[in-house]
Protein backbone atom coordinates (compact mmCIF):
# COMPACT_ATOMS: atom_id res chain seq x y z
CA UNK A 1 0.00 0.00 0.00
CA UNK A 2 1.54 3.24 -1.13
CA UNK A 3 1.36 6.41 0.94
CA UNK A 4 2.92 8.98 -1.38
CA UNK A 5 2.30 12.40 0.19
CA UNK A 6 2.47 15.32 -2.20
CA UNK A 7 4.45 18.25 -0.81
CA UNK A 8 4.91 20.27 -4.03
CA UNK A 9 4.46 19.54 -7.72
CA UNK A 10 8.11 18.41 -7.76
CA UNK A 11 8.32 16.46 -4.49
CA UNK A 12 6.39 13.84 -2.59
CA UNK A 13 7.50 11.97 0.51
CA UNK A 14 6.56 8.56 1.77
CA UNK A 15 7.05 6.11 4.56
CA UNK A 16 9.15 3.04 3.67
CA UNK A 17 8.44 1.75 0.17
CA UNK A 18 8.74 -1.81 -1.07
CA UNK A 19 10.06 -3.08 -4.38
CA UNK A 20 6.52 -3.31 -5.77
CA UNK A 21 5.88 0.32 -4.82
CA UNK A 22 8.60 1.42 -7.25
CA UNK A 23 6.47 0.31 -10.20
CA UNK A 24 3.54 2.25 -8.77
CA UNK A 25 5.76 5.31 -8.38
CA UNK A 26 6.74 5.03 -12.05
CA UNK A 27 3.07 4.64 -13.05
CA UNK A 28 2.27 7.81 -11.11
CA UNK A 29 4.93 9.70 -13.06
CA UNK A 30 7.78 9.91 -10.57
CA UNK A 31 11.17 10.10 -12.26
CA UNK A 32 13.57 10.04 -9.30
CA UNK A 33 13.60 8.22 -5.94
CA UNK A 34 15.64 9.37 -2.94
CA UNK A 35 16.07 6.86 -0.12
CA UNK A 36 16.85 8.60 3.18
CA UNK A 37 16.76 5.42 5.24
CA UNK A 38 19.96 3.67 6.32
CA UNK A 39 20.03 -0.04 5.57
CA UNK A 40 19.35 -2.36 8.49
CA UNK A 41 17.21 -0.08 10.69
CA UNK A 42 14.64 -2.86 10.96
CA UNK A 43 14.82 -6.50 9.88
CA UNK A 44 11.76 -6.19 7.62
CA UNK A 45 12.93 -3.25 5.49
CA UNK A 46 14.16 -4.00 1.97
CA UNK A 47 17.83 -3.14 1.43
CA UNK A 48 18.69 -0.09 -0.63
CA UNK A 49 20.18 -2.24 -3.40
CA UNK A 50 16.79 -3.93 -3.98
CA UNK A 51 14.94 -0.62 -4.23
CA UNK A 52 17.72 0.71 -6.48
CA UNK A 53 17.47 -2.31 -8.81
CA UNK A 54 13.69 -1.89 -9.03
CA UNK A 55 14.12 1.84 -9.74
CA UNK A 56 16.62 1.15 -12.51
CA UNK A 57 14.33 -1.51 -14.00
CA UNK A 58 11.48 1.03 -13.99
CA UNK A 59 13.65 3.70 -15.63
CA UNK A 60 13.85 5.89 -12.51
CA UNK A 61 16.91 7.65 -11.14
CA UNK A 62 17.84 6.52 -7.62
CA UNK A 63 19.87 8.13 -4.85
CA UNK A 64 20.63 6.77 -1.38
CA UNK A 65 21.28 9.55 1.15
CA UNK A 66 20.86 7.75 4.50
CA UNK A 67 19.94 9.99 7.42
CA UNK A 68 20.14 8.85 11.04
CA UNK A 69 18.30 11.14 13.43
CA UNK A 70 18.40 14.67 12.05
CA UNK A 71 20.17 15.38 8.76
CA UNK A 72 23.72 16.70 8.89
CA UNK A 73 24.72 19.83 6.95
CA UNK A 74 26.51 17.53 4.47
CA UNK A 75 23.34 15.46 3.92
CA UNK A 76 21.31 18.63 3.40
CA UNK A 77 23.91 19.90 0.90
CA UNK A 78 24.02 16.56 -0.94
CA UNK A 79 20.23 16.47 -1.13
CA UNK A 80 20.19 20.01 -2.49
CA UNK A 81 22.67 19.05 -5.22
CA UNK A 82 20.66 15.95 -6.14
CA UNK A 83 17.40 17.90 -6.24
CA UNK A 84 18.94 20.65 -8.38
CA UNK A 85 19.65 18.17 -11.17
CA UNK A 86 17.05 15.46 -10.55
CA UNK A 87 14.42 14.49 -13.07
CA UNK A 88 11.11 15.51 -11.52
CA UNK A 89 8.87 14.74 -9.82
CA UNK A 90 10.88 13.21 -6.99
CA UNK A 91 9.70 10.69 -4.40
CA UNK A 92 11.77 10.70 -1.19
CA UNK A 93 11.25 8.14 1.56
CA UNK A 94 12.47 6.92 4.93
CA UNK A 95 10.76 4.98 7.73
CA UNK A 96 7.92 7.49 8.16
CA UNK A 97 8.75 10.21 5.63
CA UNK A 98 9.83 12.61 8.38
CA UNK A 99 13.58 12.54 7.68
CA UNK A 100 12.86 13.03 3.98
CA UNK A 101 10.65 16.10 4.42
CA UNK A 102 12.93 17.54 7.11
CA UNK A 103 15.99 17.18 4.87
CA UNK A 104 14.14 18.74 1.92
CA UNK A 105 12.78 21.61 4.02
CA UNK A 106 16.26 22.40 5.39
CA UNK A 107 17.54 22.51 1.77
CA UNK A 108 14.75 24.90 0.86
CA UNK A 109 15.37 27.10 3.90
CA UNK A 110 19.15 27.16 3.41
CA UNK A 111 18.85 28.20 -0.23
CA UNK A 112 16.16 30.77 0.49
CA UNK A 113 13.88 29.01 -2.02
CA UNK A 114 10.88 29.11 0.31
CA UNK A 115 10.13 31.04 3.50
CA UNK A 116 9.78 29.23 6.81
CA UNK A 117 6.00 29.74 7.07
CA UNK A 118 5.44 28.23 3.63
CA UNK A 119 7.60 25.22 4.48
CA UNK A 120 5.76 24.66 7.75
CA UNK A 121 2.42 24.84 5.90
CA UNK A 122 3.55 22.45 3.15
CA UNK A 123 4.69 20.02 5.84
CA UNK A 124 1.39 20.33 7.68
CA UNK A 125 -0.57 19.62 4.51
CA UNK A 126 1.50 16.47 3.99
CA UNK A 127 1.01 15.38 7.61
CA UNK A 128 4.32 16.50 9.13
CA UNK A 129 5.09 19.15 11.77
CA UNK A 130 8.12 21.14 10.67
CA UNK A 131 7.64 24.05 13.08
CA UNK A 132 10.26 22.83 15.56
CA UNK A 133 12.77 21.87 12.88
CA UNK A 134 12.84 25.20 11.06
CA UNK A 135 12.94 27.39 14.16
CA UNK A 136 11.04 30.63 14.47
C-alpha positions in Angstrom: 0.0 0.0 0.0 1.5 3.2 -1.1 1.4 6.4 0.9 2.9 9.0 -1.4 2.3 12.4 0.2 2.5 15.3 -2.2 4.5 18.3 -0.8 4.9 20.3 -4.0 4.5 19.5 -7.7 8.1 18.4 -7.8 8.3 16.5 -4.5 6.4 13.8 -2.6 7.5 12.0 0.5 6.6 8.6 1.8 7.0 6.1 4.6 9.1 3.0 3.7 8.4 1.8 0.2 8.7 -1.8 -1.1 10.1 -3.1 -4.4 6.5 -3.3 -5.8 5.9 0.3 -4.8 8.6 1.4 -7.3 6.5 0.3 -10.2 3.5 2.3 -8.8 5.8 5.3 -8.4 6.7 5.0 -12.1 3.1 4.6 -13.1 2.3 7.8 -11.1 4.9 9.7 -13.1 7.8 9.9 -10.6 11.2 10.1 -12.3 13.6 10.0 -9.3 13.6 8.2 -5.9 15.6 9.4 -2.9 16.1 6.9 -0.1 16.8 8.6 3.2 16.8 5.4 5.2 20.0 3.7 6.3 20.0 0.0 5.6 19.4 -2.4 8.5 17.2 -0.1 10.7 14.6 -2.9 11.0 14.8 -6.5 9.9 11.8 -6.2 7.6 12.9 -3.3 5.5 14.2 -4.0 2.0 17.8 -3.1 1.4 18.7 -0.1 -0.6 20.2 -2.2 -3.4 16.8 -3.9 -4.0 14.9 -0.6 -4.2 17.7 0.7 -6.5 17.5 -2.3 -8.8 13.7 -1.9 -9.0 14.1 1.8 -9.7 16.6 1.1 -12.5 14.3 -1.5 -14.0 11.5 1.0 -14.0 13.6 3.7 -15.6 13.8 5.9 -12.5 16.9 7.6 -11.1 17.8 6.5 -7.6 19.9 8.1 -4.8 20.6 6.8 -1.4 21.3 9.5 1.2 20.9 7.7 4.5 19.9 10.0 7.4 20.1 8.8 11.0 18.3 11.1 13.4 18.4 14.7 12.0 20.2 15.4 8.8 23.7 16.7 8.9 24.7 19.8 7.0 26.5 17.5 4.5 23.3 15.5 3.9 21.3 18.6 3.4 23.9 19.9 0.9 24.0 16.6 -0.9 20.2 16.5 -1.1 20.2 20.0 -2.5 22.7 19.0 -5.2 20.7 15.9 -6.1 17.4 17.9 -6.2 18.9 20.7 -8.4 19.7 18.2 -11.2 17.0 15.5 -10.5 14.4 14.5 -13.1 11.1 15.5 -11.5 8.9 14.7 -9.8 10.9 13.2 -7.0 9.7 10.7 -4.4 11.8 10.7 -1.2 11.2 8.1 1.6 12.5 6.9 4.9 10.8 5.0 7.7 7.9 7.5 8.2 8.7 10.2 5.6 9.8 12.6 8.4 13.6 12.5 7.7 12.9 13.0 4.0 10.7 16.1 4.4 12.9 17.5 7.1 16.0 17.2 4.9 14.1 18.7 1.9 12.8 21.6 4.0 16.3 22.4 5.4 17.5 22.5 1.8 14.8 24.9 0.9 15.4 27.1 3.9 19.2 27.2 3.4 18.8 28.2 -0.2 16.2 30.8 0.5 13.9 29.0 -2.0 10.9 29.1 0.3 10.1 31.0 3.5 9.8 29.2 6.8 6.0 29.7 7.1 5.4 28.2 3.6 7.6 25.2 4.5 5.8 24.7 7.8 2.4 24.8 5.9 3.6 22.4 3.1 4.7 20.0 5.8 1.4 20.3 7.7 -0.6 19.6 4.5 1.5 16.5 4.0 1.0 15.4 7.6 4.3 16.5 9.1 5.1 19.1 11.8 8.1 21.1 10.7 7.6 24.1 13.1 10.3 22.8 15.6 12.8 21.9 12.9 12.8 25.2 11.1 12.9 27.4 14.2 11.0 30.6 14.5 
